[in-house]
């Protein structure tokens, strides 16, 4: 397989209008291979729209974009989707299916060996024998870990996770973050959206701040906090938004 470019995602000046509202006005991001890159901002900042554009699910109105070395808006880019794992914020399992049945279903979609995928799903999710039970019996955290395993078990080069710990309790959120850290250490590139800057502080190697559809800061955690004279990403974001508004 050809080696991925150093920049797995490169976007500059991306714009998108939806139902008359400019959701993205000047969005830029540069995701380096092997990083855990957090796209941070409040609800309504444009994070999910940006993700969908990068995945080729929505077409941008303007701007430049390369994902895995290709433009999602151009013919032929579909072939790269097998290199991506995607976990939407609203993703939920089919409650009548067991965890194992989910894995077999997704293995057939990926065109991968069921046994191999089951082993990977167990390793990623940590659900063990619970994979034999119906998803209707799972807690919210267990459901999220199953969906995360389904998005990651085929070994994607780029994993895109939209609010992966949204609404989870402390223990479940911790377990999801540990999965991300473990797979990042093994070489997977992550692009993660969150409005929780305290969580971003724990998992990010690089961060992009977005507000009102505009990128207002980007860099390593240290670079961004230093740029705004802050002691945390949360404080840096508050200051960044303040500077943007002025």
N, C-alpha and C positions, 0 to 999 in steps of 0.2 A: 504494500500500500504506500502511495506517495506520502512523503513527510509533510505535515501541515505547515503552513506559513507561521512565522513567529507571532504574528497578529492573527488570532483565530477569528476575531470580529473587528472590522473597522467601519465606523459610520461617521459621516461628516455632514452637518447641516441638513439632517433629515427633517422633513416637514410632512404633516398629515392632518387633513381636515375631515372631521366626521360629523355629519348632520349639521353642517354650517359652523361648527366650532373647531378652531385650530387646536387639536390635542397636542401635537408636536410642532413647535415653532422653529427650534434650532437645536436638534438633538445630535450629539456626537458621543462616541464611545470607542475605546480601543482596548480589546480584551487580549491579553497575552497568553500564549500557550502555557498550560500548567498552572495557571493562577486560579484563585477563588475570587472572582470579580463580583462585587455587590453593586447593584443598581439601586440606590436608596432614594427614597422620597416619600412624601405623604400620599394618602389615598387621593386619586385624581390627578397625580402629577404627570401621568402619561407612561408609566412604567410598563403596564401590560400591553398597551398599543405598540410601544417600541419593541417589546419581545416578539409580538406577533408579526411585525414587519421583518424582523431579523430571521424569523422562521419561514418566511414566504407565505404566511397565512393571510396577510394584508399587504396591499401594494402602497408604497410611499408616494407622495405627491411630488417630492423634490428631494435633492440631496444625493450623496454618494454612499454606497454600502457594499461591503464584501463580507461574506461569511464562509469560512473554510475555503477562502480563495476564489469564491464565485459570487455573482450577484443573484440574490434570491428572486429577482424580478425577471431574470433572463431564462430563456429556454435551455433545458439541460441541467439546471441546478437541482431538480428533483432527485437526481441520483445521489446527491450528498445527504439526503435526509436520513439515510441509514447510519450515518456517522453522528447523529444527534439524538439525545434523549431529552424528552420534554415532559415536565410535570406542571400542568395548569393549576392555578389556584383552586379551581372548583372541581378538580378531578375526584371522582368517587368510584369505588368498586361496584360490581353487580352483586347485590346482596344475596342472591340465590346461589351464586357460585362459590365454591371453596377457593382458598388462596391458590392451591395447586391448579385448579381449573383455570384460574386467571393466568397463571404462568404458562400453561399449555396453549391457551388462546393466543397470548402475546408471542410465544415462541413460534407459532405458525405464521404470525404476521411478519416477524423478523426473519423467517426462514431459517431458524436455528434449531439445534437438537434439544428436545424437551428435557432430557436428563441433565444436560449441561446447564440449561436455564434454571431448572429446579434447584440445582446445587448452588448456582449463583444467587438466586432469589433468597434462599435460606441464609446464605452468608451475609448478604446485604441487609435484609430485613431483620434478622435475628428472631424471626417468628417461630422457628422450629416446628414442632408438631401442630402448632396453631394453623399452619398452612392447610391442614386437612379439614379444618372447620369452615363453615360458611361465613362469608364476610359479614352477614347480618349479625353475627355474634361478636364481632370485633368492636373494640373501643375506637374512639376517634383517632387516637394515636396509632393504633395497630393498622387501621385503614390507611393512614397516611404513609406508614412504613411499607405497606404492601404496594401502594401506588408508586412510591419512590423506587422500590425494587424493580417494578415493571418498567420504569423509565431508564433504569441503569444496568439491568442484568445483561444486556447485549454488549456492554463495554463501549459506550459511545466516546468519541473523541471530545465532544462538547455536550455538556449537560446543562440544560436551561430549566431552572426551577423558579416558578412564580409563587412567592410567599409560601415556601415549603413548610414553615412552622406556624402559619397563621391559625389562630384559634386553639392551638394545642396547649396542654398543661405543661408545667415545668419539666417533668420527667420525660414526656414524649418529645418535647422540643429538643431537650438535651440529646436524646437518642438519635434524632434526625441529624443534628449538627455533627455528632460523632461519625455517622455514616458519611457525611460530606467530607469531613476531615480525613477519614481513612481512604476514601477513593481519590481524593485530591493528592494525597501522599503517593498513591500508586500511579499518578500521571493523568487523571481525568481533569479537563478544564471545566470549571463551573462558572456559569453566569446566573446569578441569583438576585431576584427582586425582593425587597423588603422595605417596610416603613419603620422597622424596629432598628434604630441605630445602635442600641446596646448589643443586639445580636450581631449586627454587622461588625462591630468591634471585635467580637470573638472569632469570627470565621474568615474575615476578608483579608486577602493579601493586597488587593487593589479595590478602589471604590470610585463610583461615579455618582455625584449628586445631581438630581433632576428636580426642577420646580417649575410648575406652569408650562411643561413641555420644553423647557430649555435646560441644557447642561450647564451647571454653574460651577462645577469643580470636578477634577479627576486626578487620581494619582494613587500612590501607596497610602496606607492608613497614616503612616508617619508624615508623609509629605502634605497630606490634606489637613491634618490636625495642626501641623506647624505653620502652614500657610495662613491659617485663621487665628493663630495664637491660642489654640484651644488645647484642653487636656484630654478630650475625648471626641469621637466622631459625632456624638449627639450635640455637643457644644459647638463643634465646627459647623455642623449643618445649620444650626440656629443662626450663627453668625453669617454663614454664606447666604442664607435666604434674606437676612437683613441687608447685606451689601447689595444683593440683586434688586431688592425693592427700592433702594435709594438710587 
